[in-house]
Structure formats: structure tokens, C-alpha cells
Amino acid sequence: MKIRGMSVITFSLWGNNPRYTIGAIKNADLAPQIYPSWVCRFYVDATVPSEIIKNLASRSYVEVVTMEKPSDNYSGTFWRFLAVNDPDVEVTIIRDADSRLNMREKAAVDEWLASSLMFHIMRDHPWHTAKIMAGMWGVKGNLEIKTAIANYIKQHSKKLVYGIDQEFLEEVIYPLAKYQSLVHDEFYGGKSFPLPRENNEFVGQVFLSDDTKIEKHEESLKQHLITSENSNLKVAKQEFETGKNLKKQGKYKEAALYFQKAIEADKTYVPAHNNLGVIWQNQGQLKEAIISYKNALKLKPNFHPTITNLASIYFLQGELKQAEKLLKVAIKIKPDYVHALYHLGLVYKQQYKLEEAIKVFQAGIKYQPKYFDAYFQLGQIWEFLSQFDLAKSAYERCQKINPTAQYLFSYLGFVKLNLCDWKNYDAFIKQLIDSTAKYVKEEKSGFTIAPFHLNLIPLPQKLSLAVAVQKAESINHQIPNNKLQFSDPQKTGKLRIGYVSGDFSRHAVGRLTYGIFERHNRDKFEVFGYHLLGVSDEITETIKNGCDEFRYLNQMSTENAACQINSDGIDILIDLAGYTAYSKTEIFAYKPAPVQATFLGYPNTMGADFIPYLLTDKWVVPPELAEHYSEEIIYLPHQFPCSPMDISQKHFSRADFGLPEEGFVFACFNRHYKITPELFDIWMGILQQVEGSVLWLSFVVEEAMENLRRSAQNRGVKPNRLIFAKKIPHPEYLARLSLANLALDTLIYNGGSTTVCALYAGLPVLTKPGATNAARMGASICASAGIEEMICHSLEEYEQKAVFMGTHPEELLLLQELLKNRNGPLFNLSNFVVSLEVALEEIWNR
């Protein structure tokens, strides 16, 4: 059924010449991307191969009109004009099957549609001298053209040759259209096309069946463009080419001078404005870059490279909505512009729209199969989503594309840790430590990984501090030299405390802290929450309700976020994120509050002069280790809070989860990257000494579970003694913990929230502190829960205690009862908040 008022793109098609039949299919593919909601209408006869007709007709937006009378010589060229006679059609544009629909013509069509003129004519090549090009015109409304065509063919039946349709248009239609046409023609006195030309492309360009172009057409256009340039433009191009060469050599200041000279010669020369913007952007002069990009867009509003460059600055500044809006415009202009697709993926990634980001990066790869940066971003997203097998594949693809990218070694290595792939483990750790040392010394061959990931390896603490300091310095360098200078608020009443986090949701930090906010003493404190992500759930709502003010900073630039915090009059600003995913440490570098501290969310030093205080306890950072921290340590009685948790009342049996009814169940639900070969040796030794025991771990991707099963087999333990628990809702997860007898902590990086949850559910945890913050969290939590006897002082003690408890499970009953009573300081959140407030007042009064 036809749709009245529709917009139609029409083509004539007869015979089996692939130049036209394949061209028809390619245009049918392009149509919904370039002209969404338009209908493609193909007028065909019986000489067109049936498979071509079926292919075209299979599309919902395509109409195939079969002509009863076959094309006689070139009479078929007139068929596509017939839609102008169709009362169901509101707008008709007529095209050639052997050219391609493109965005340059679409921009011209949009300008015509916005005008009051009935006809549209395009000429885009010096050979386009006809008054109307038969495949490059359009009509709004209807004309009684069918009779005119029939009469014209009858009169010229003996000379139906190539170009007869063009003669008809010039003799019959042009007299009607002459004063009612919008003409886009840059050669013979028409309106300039709204989109610039790319290389030597032109509207109406002929393509062969294999998508090759006719070279003499392009060469003719090129020569015409060269000879028609004015003298100013020639000077501008010469200066621009010099600047471009200097830019390639990394001589940015010199290049900028030549780009400016090009603009002085011809102010309308868009490439000079755009490239000058790129120079300013590379130099960190973002305001100047924005001016240059906007100057370019005044001249060419739809120039997609400049639109994308401008969007990339908004992205850097954290203006994500503005960046997203511009990038969508660029992609609408040129759907296959991979640079815009990549930056839109970055925007979605930063907005935590990870599924959308994956789709956009994959679209970029579709158009550019060896797109290194897109694969790398996919690797990072899949790694964050714990899809480590996919992350590994993405990083390996990056390696194939660029085998010289040394830093991929560390990313792949970390993914392998998540997969419990311990091949060459010792060599990997040594190489990463050695390389990190070189990186800190600024040697070109050095590389490292994010500071957070370095907590997973036995990095010397002196080196760990150096990495943190370097990270902080790099953040300082991102802040403009003329950064805002904030004045300290005049203190007249309550202290205003601001908490900054991207984890105010169902995240470890959110679960532990959500009860703190409402418990602050409102006679002394006002509480502000600053959320770095646009996500919200029941924990977010509880935190929001517990704050005096709660703000989302996810759509703000770091500078604007700092301004907001300062205008709120915050006295003490607390970072709950550190160097973790979705943190915005740059906000703290602006120093929006007179006192700034880090607490809980990051298990190491920040190495930052703009965060001078660390809130912790003496278990996590004993005084003898304080020298490895850049911060002044402010000691709390206990570092870890425990907000109330809901435990499901569902009754679970061991059989529900494949656990033995009688055997001893050791459990560890820490992330798998925290498991090391040395620790796994100990665990397997424990299982061998405790008959009938099993080790209960969290469910991960199959590759990781298979690696662990294989490692158990290699150590003389049957793989079926490892049991993997799938993820379930948190209240049920807590209830399920009662099925285990004893939790075994990891060593290099202890459990944090995982350990708190276990103890809250009544499951004892055995831990052994190390030398770093990450390796001492378990001891802090166990001490705070009142079970210091679960803190071991050597690996031998750790193994012996586990074996003893595994063979004497009755010894755990008192501990389990003690934990269920929740009398330890860990479970007294009100007292914790009082001690936190004492520490905050101490900092403020210094």
C-alpha cells in the first residue's frame, strides 16, 4: 500500500549491466542511512535479473514498479520521472543507479526542502553544463509529466539515444523550473554546496560495479579546481601546506604561524582554521582551540572533522552532553566517520553507558577493521565488566595491529591475572616491576599500568609511592596554568563536609558507607554528597536522603565541578574514589576546599600535594609504614565502617549450590585477580590435609574456572573440589554465606567489602597482613570485628590455622556466635561516625 505524502528517491533500471544493477543495490543500502524515512522506488522491466529484483523488493523502504513495456533503447531513462506525476508523492528526487547517494547531496537537498522553491537542481563538476542534470534534480509536489513524456518519446522515437532524457528536461521542464529552482552549482553561478568536497568527489560521480571511479572525471575536476582558484586562495594553500608539513614534524609553534598566515591570506580557508584549532588543542590552549573551530564552522557549518574536534574538547572538559550532541551531528553528516564514532564511544564510556559505547566502538571497527584505539577501549570496557575473555581477545587484536605497543604487555598481563592464567607468572611480575621502575625514571622503554592495578603485584613501596606522585603530577599538569584561585570560606557555624565518589550505588564503597551520612551530628556538621556517575539505585537514594545536599557532577567539567563545590562552601572535601574507575581526581587538583583528604575507597597513597590527609587506622598503616605515604596520617580507631545490611530469610541448603552436606567448606569470594600461585599452593595444601573439604569461589568466565581447575589438578587436588557460586541478589548472597565454615582471605590484596560482608553474615575470615595498605585491610576488619585471633603472622600460621579449623570445626562455633551478636566496633556505625567527626575536627583545627 502506498503512503500518501511520502518522499521518494527514484531510479530507472533495465538490463543486466552490473554497473547499474549492483549500483541499485548499493544505493538501496545507502538510502536509510542518508535519507531515513524516505522511500526508494525502482522502475524496472523484465530484463533485470530476478535476483536483483528480489534483493531490492525484500527491503521495507523499497518499492519496485515493474514496467509493462520494456525499455526501448533509452526510453527507460524517463521512468524515474514518473513519480512526479504520483499524487501519493510529496517530494521526488531523481537519481542515477550508477552514482551513489551521499551526504554532500543530502545537505543540499535539506537546504532546498527548507526553501520555498519547487525545483532543485545540482551541478557539481565542470562537465555538468546541462540546465538540469537528469539524475541530479528534484520536485516538490506534482506535475502532469506523464503525458509530456509520452508525447516527447513519440516525437523523438527515431532518436532515442543516450542523453535524450536530458534534452527532454531542458526543452520541456526547465522553462517551468527556471524561476522556481534552488540551484547548487559552484562552477556556473549557483549556490555553494553546504558540505565541503572531500578530495575530488562530486555529486553524480559514476561508479563501476567494483566501486572504482572513472579517473578522467576526477582529474578533470582537480585541474578545474586548481585553475579556478583566486590568488589569495593559492597563497593560503601554500602557507597551509608548509604549516601541515611542520605539524607532521612536531614543530607545532612554527606550524601555527603558517596556519595563521594562511588565514590572513584567505579568511575563508577552512582547513587553516581547523588545523590551527588542532595545534591549540595539542598545546593545551583549549579556549583558543574552541575559537578556531568555531571560526571554521561559521564558514562550513557541516564540516564534520571540525565538529568532531570541537566535541573532543568538550569531552576533555567534561561537558559530555555538549560533546554527545555534536558527535551525533558529525555522524549524521558522515555515518562512517570513525573519528566521530570513536569519540562518541568515549563519551558513552564516561557516561557509564557501556553497552552503547561497545556498539559505537564496534561500528568504528566495521568501517576501519584495524582500528587500534577502538579495540583498546573495548578491552578496557570488557575488563571493567569482568568479561575477561573478551578483553583478552581485544588486547590481543591490538597486539596484532601494533606489535611495538609495549604497554599492552601490562594490560594483557592483568587480564591474565583475572583469568588465573599463571603461565610465566614470576617473569611477568618481574618484568612489570622493572618496567615500572624505568617508567618512573622517565625512560622511553618503560611502561606501567594504572596505580590501582599495581596494588595487585608485590611492588616495592618506595616505587609505589613514586608512581602515585607521578600520577598526581600528571593531573596537576592537566590543570590550566591560569586555573581558578578559590578563596577559603568564612567559617561562622557548622563544618561543611563534602564526600566525592562515583560509587554511591550498589558498589563496595556504597554498601559500606551509605549509613554514615544520616548519622552525622547536624549540630556540628552539614553533609554534601557529590556523585560522579549518573546512576541511581536504592543505595543512592539512601545516601541522598542522608545528605543535606546531594549533587550529580557527572555532566560537569572538572573545573565547573570544583566551582560548584567551592560555591557550596565546603570546608573538608573527602575523596572516596582515589585512582579507581570513574574517579575525577582533577577536581581536587583545583583545591576547591581548604582541607582535602582521602578515605577508604583507594588502598594506597595518592602521592598528591592537593590531598594532604589520609584517614585510616594503625592496622592498615602502622606508623613504621607511614613514610611510604605522601599524606599526613590521621588515625581513626578503625578504618572500616559497616552500614546495616539486609540478609534474606530464604532457607538455603548446601545441595542448592552443589556443596557437600558433611564436608568442610572453605570459601573465598574475593575477585580472582587477588589469587596468586603462591596462595593457591597453600589453599591446595589445606584441602589435601582436610579430608572431604572443598573450596568455594565466585563464578567467573569459563576460561578462568578452567585454569583454576587445571591448577588444582596439577597440585594433586581433584578439580571437582573447587565449586563456583553464581551471582545472586545481595541479601541472598549474605544468607548463602552461612553454608560455608571459614573464609580464607587473599594475601597481596585482601578482601575489603567482601570480608565485612562475611563477618556481618557470621562467617569467620582468616587473614594474614602484608606490608601494604591493600594487604592489611583484612587485619583491620577482623580486629574491628573483635576476632584478632583470626589474624595470622606468617604463611605457616595461616595454613596451620586453616587446617586446624577444618579438622576441628567445633572450634569455630564460638567465633560464629560472637560475629552473629555483632558486638564489635565494626558493627557500631554510630560510634564510627563519632570517631570520624573527631578526626575531621582535628584536621580542621590544625
Secondary structure as the mmCIF struct_conf table of DSSP 4:
data_model
#
loop_
_struct_conf.conf_type_id
_struct_conf.id
_struct_conf.beg_label_comp_id
_struct_conf.beg_label_asym_id
_struct_conf.beg_label_seq_id
_struct_conf.end_label_comp_id
_struct_conf.end_label_asym_id
_struct_conf.end_label_seq_id
TURN_TY1_P TURN_TY1_P1 ARG A 4 GLY A 5
STRN STRN1 MET A 6 LEU A 13
BEND BEND1 GLY A 15 GLY A 15
HELX_RH_AL_P HELX_RH_AL_P1 PRO A 18 ILE A 34
BEND BEND2 TYR A 35 TYR A 35
TURN_TY1_P TURN_TY1_P2 PRO A 36 SER A 37
STRN STRN2 VAL A 39 VAL A 44
TURN_TY1_P TURN_TY1_P3 ALA A 46 THR A 47
BEND BEND3 VAL A 48 VAL A 48
HELX_RH_AL_P HELX_RH_AL_P2 SER A 50 ALA A 57
TURN_TY1_P TURN_TY1_P4 SER A 58 SER A 58
BEND BEND4 ARG A 59 ARG A 59
TURN_TY1_P TURN_TY1_P5 SER A 60 TYR A 61
STRN STRN3 VAL A 62 THR A 66
BEND BEND5 GLU A 68 LYS A 69
HELX_LH_PP_P HELX_LH_PP_P1 PRO A 70 SER A 71
TURN_TY1_P TURN_TY1_P6 ASN A 73 TYR A 74
HELX_RH_3T_P HELX_RH_3T_P1 SER A 75 ASN A 85
TURN_TY1_P TURN_TY1_P7 PRO A 87 ASP A 88
STRN STRN4 VAL A 89 ARG A 95
TURN_TY1_P TURN_TY1_P8 ALA A 97 ASP A 98
BEND BEND6 SER A 99 SER A 99
HELX_RH_AL_P HELX_RH_AL_P3 MET A 103 ALA A 114
BEND BEND7 SER A 115 SER A 116
BEND BEND8 MET A 118 MET A 118
STRN STRN5 PHE A 119 ARG A 123
BEND BEND9 HIS A 125 HIS A 125
TURN_TY1_P TURN_TY1_P9 PRO A 126 TRP A 127
BEND BEND10 ALA A 130 ILE A 132
TURN_TY1_P TURN_TY1_P10 ALA A 134 GLY A 135
STRN STRN6 MET A 136 LYS A 140
BEND BEND11 GLY A 141 GLY A 141
HELX_RH_AL_P HELX_RH_AL_P4 ILE A 145 GLN A 155
TURN_TY1_P TURN_TY1_P11 HIS A 156 HIS A 156
HELX_RH_3T_P HELX_RH_3T_P2 SER A 157 LYS A 159
TURN_TY1_P TURN_TY1_P12 TYR A 162 GLY A 163
HELX_RH_AL_P HELX_RH_AL_P5 ILE A 164 PHE A 168
HELX_RH_PI_P HELX_RH_PI_P1 LEU A 169 ILE A 173
HELX_RH_AL_P HELX_RH_AL_P6 TYR A 174 ALA A 177
TURN_TY1_P TURN_TY1_P13 LYS A 178 TYR A 179
BEND BEND12 GLN A 180 GLN A 180
STRN STRN7 SER A 181 ASP A 185
TURN_TY1_P TURN_TY1_P14 GLU A 186 GLY A 189
STRN STRN8 LYS A 191 LYS A 191
HELX_LH_PP_P HELX_LH_PP_P2 SER A 192 PHE A 193
BEND BEND13 PRO A 194 LEU A 195
HELX_LH_PP_P HELX_LH_PP_P3 PRO A 196 GLU A 198
TURN_TY1_P TURN_TY1_P15 ASN A 199 ASN A 200
TURN_TY1_P TURN_TY1_P16 VAL A 203 GLY A 204
STRN STRN9 PHE A 207 PHE A 207
TURN_TY1_P TURN_TY1_P17 SER A 209 ASP A 210
BEND BEND14 ASP A 211 ASP A 211
STRN STRN10 LYS A 213 LYS A 213
HELX_RH_AL_P HELX_RH_AL_P7 GLU A 215 SER A 228
HELX_RH_AL_P HELX_RH_AL_P8 SER A 231 LYS A 248
TURN_TY1_P TURN_TY1_P18 GLN A 249 GLY A 250
HELX_RH_AL_P HELX_RH_AL_P9 TYR A 252 ALA A 265
TURN_TY1_P TURN_TY1_P19 LYS A 267 THR A 268
HELX_RH_AL_P HELX_RH_AL_P10 VAL A 270 ASN A 282
TURN_TY1_P TURN_TY1_P20 GLN A 283 GLY A 284
HELX_RH_AL_P HELX_RH_AL_P11 LEU A 286 LEU A 299
TURN_TY1_P TURN_TY1_P21 PRO A 301 ASN A 302
HELX_RH_AL_P HELX_RH_AL_P12 HIS A 304 LEU A 316
TURN_TY1_P TURN_TY1_P22 GLN A 317 GLY A 318
HELX_RH_AL_P HELX_RH_AL_P13 LEU A 320 ILE A 333
TURN_TY1_P TURN_TY1_P23 PRO A 335 ASP A 336
HELX_RH_AL_P HELX_RH_AL_P14 VAL A 338 GLN A 350
TURN_TY1_P TURN_TY1_P24 GLN A 351 TYR A 352
HELX_RH_AL_P HELX_RH_AL_P15 LEU A 354 TYR A 367
BEND BEND15 GLN A 368 GLN A 368
TURN_TY1_P TURN_TY1_P25 PRO A 369 LYS A 370
HELX_RH_AL_P HELX_RH_AL_P16 PHE A 372 PHE A 384
TURN_TY1_P TURN_TY1_P26 LEU A 385 SER A 386
HELX_RH_AL_P HELX_RH_AL_P17 PHE A 388 ILE A 401
TURN_TY1_P TURN_TY1_P27 PRO A 403 THR A 404
TURN_TY1_P TURN_TY1_P28 GLN A 406 TYR A 407
HELX_RH_AL_P HELX_RH_AL_P18 LEU A 408 ASN A 418
TURN_TY1_P TURN_TY1_P29 LEU A 419 CYS A 420
TURN_TY1_P TURN_TY1_P30 LYS A 423 ASN A 424
HELX_RH_AL_P HELX_RH_AL_P19 TYR A 425 VAL A 440
TURN_TY1_P TURN_TY1_P31 LYS A 441 GLU A 442
TURN_TY1_P TURN_TY1_P32 LYS A 444 SER A 445
HELX_RH_AL_P HELX_RH_AL_P20 PRO A 451 LEU A 454
TURN_TY1_P TURN_TY1_P33 ASN A 455 LEU A 456
BEND BEND16 ILE A 457 ILE A 457
HELX_RH_AL_P HELX_RH_AL_P21 GLN A 461 GLN A 478
BEND BEND17 ILE A 479 ILE A 479
TURN_TY1_P TURN_TY1_P34 ASN A 481 ASN A 482
HELX_LH_PP_P HELX_LH_PP_P4 PHE A 486 LYS A 491
BEND BEND18 GLY A 493 LYS A 494
STRN STRN11 LEU A 495 SER A 501
BEND BEND19 GLY A 502 GLY A 502
BEND BEND20 SER A 505 HIS A 507
HELX_RH_AL_P HELX_RH_AL_P22 ALA A 508 THR A 513
TURN_TY1_P TURN_TY1_P35 TYR A 514 GLY A 515
HELX_RH_AL_P HELX_RH_AL_P23 ILE A 516 ARG A 519
BEND BEND21 HIS A 520 HIS A 520
TURN_TY1_P TURN_TY1_P36 ARG A 522 LYS A 524
STRN STRN12 PHE A 525 HIS A 531
BEND BEND22 LEU A 532 GLY A 534
HELX_RH_AL_P HELX_RH_AL_P24 GLU A 538 GLY A 546
BEND BEND23 CYS A 547 ASP A 548
STRN STRN13 GLU A 549 TYR A 552
TURN_TY1_P TURN_TY1_P37 ASN A 554 GLN A 555
BEND BEND24 MET A 556 MET A 556
HELX_RH_AL_P HELX_RH_AL_P25 THR A 558 SER A 567
TURN_TY1_P TURN_TY1_P38 ASP A 568 GLY A 569
BEND BEND25 ASP A 571 ASP A 571
STRN STRN14 ILE A 572 ASP A 575
BEND BEND26 LEU A 576 LEU A 576
BEND BEND27 GLY A 578 THR A 580
TURN_TY1_P TURN_TY1_P39 ALA A 581 TYR A 582
TURN_TY1_P TURN_TY1_P40 THR A 585 THR A 585
HELX_RH_AL_P HELX_RH_AL_P26 GLU A 586 ALA A 589
TURN_TY1_P TURN_TY1_P41 TYR A 590 TYR A 590
BEND BEND28 ALA A 593 PRO A 594
STRN STRN15 VAL A 595 PHE A 599
BEND BEND29 LEU A 600 ASN A 604
TURN_TY1_P TURN_TY1_P42 ASP A 609 PHE A 610
STRN STRN16 TYR A 613 THR A 616
TURN_TY1_P TURN_TY1_P43 LYS A 618 VAL A 620
BEND BEND30 VAL A 621 VAL A 621
HELX_RH_3T_P HELX_RH_3T_P3 PRO A 623 HIS A 628
BEND BEND31 SER A 630 GLU A 631
STRN STRN17 GLU A 632 TYR A 635
BEND BEND32 PRO A 637 PRO A 637
BEND BEND33 GLN A 639 GLN A 639
HELX_RH_3T_P HELX_RH_3T_P4 ARG A 654 PHE A 657
TURN_TY1_P TURN_TY1_P44 GLY A 658 GLY A 658
BEND BEND34 GLU A 661 GLY A 663
STRN STRN18 VAL A 665 CYS A 668
BEND BEND35 ASN A 670 ASN A 670
HELX_RH_3T_P HELX_RH_3T_P5 HIS A 672 LYS A 674
HELX_RH_AL_P HELX_RH_AL_P27 PRO A 677 GLN A 689
BEND BEND36 VAL A 690 VAL A 690
TURN_TY1_P TURN_TY1_P45 GLU A 691 GLY A 692
STRN STRN19 VAL A 694 SER A 698
HELX_RH_AL_P HELX_RH_AL_P28 GLU A 702 ASN A 714
TURN_TY1_P TURN_TY1_P46 ARG A 715 GLY A 716
HELX_RH_3T_P HELX_RH_3T_P6 PRO A 719 ARG A 721
STRN STRN20 LEU A 722 ALA A 725
HELX_LH_PP_P HELX_LH_PP_P5 LYS A 726 LYS A 727
HELX_RH_AL_P HELX_RH_AL_P29 HIS A 730 ARG A 736
HELX_RH_3T_P HELX_RH_3T_P7 LEU A 737 LEU A 739
BEND BEND37 ASN A 741 ASN A 741
STRN STRN21 LEU A 742 LEU A 744
BEND BEND38 LEU A 747 TYR A 749
BEND BEND39 GLY A 752 GLY A 752
HELX_RH_AL_P HELX_RH_AL_P30 SER A 753 TYR A 760
TURN_TY1_P TURN_TY1_P47 ALA A 761 GLY A 762
STRN STRN22 VAL A 765 LEU A 766
STRN STRN23 THR A 767 THR A 767
BEND BEND40 ALA A 771 ASN A 773
TURN_TY1_P TURN_TY1_P48 ALA A 774 ARG A 776
HELX_RH_AL_P HELX_RH_AL_P31 MET A 777 ALA A 785
TURN_TY1_P TURN_TY1_P49 GLY A 786 GLY A 786
HELX_RH_3T_P HELX_RH_3T_P8 GLU A 788 MET A 790
STRN STRN24 ILE A 791 ILE A 791
BEND BEND41 HIS A 793 SER A 794
HELX_RH_AL_P HELX_RH_AL_P32 LEU A 795 THR A 807
HELX_RH_3T_P HELX_RH_3T_P9 PRO A 809 LEU A 812
HELX_RH_AL_P HELX_RH_AL_P33 LEU A 813 ASN A 821
TURN_TY1_P TURN_TY1_P50 ARG A 822 ARG A 822
BEND BEND42 GLY A 824 GLY A 824
HELX_RH_3T_P HELX_RH_3T_P10 PRO A 825 PHE A 827
HELX_RH_AL_P HELX_RH_AL_P34 LEU A 829 TRP A 844
TURN_TY1_P TURN_TY1_P51 ASN A 845 ASN A 845
#
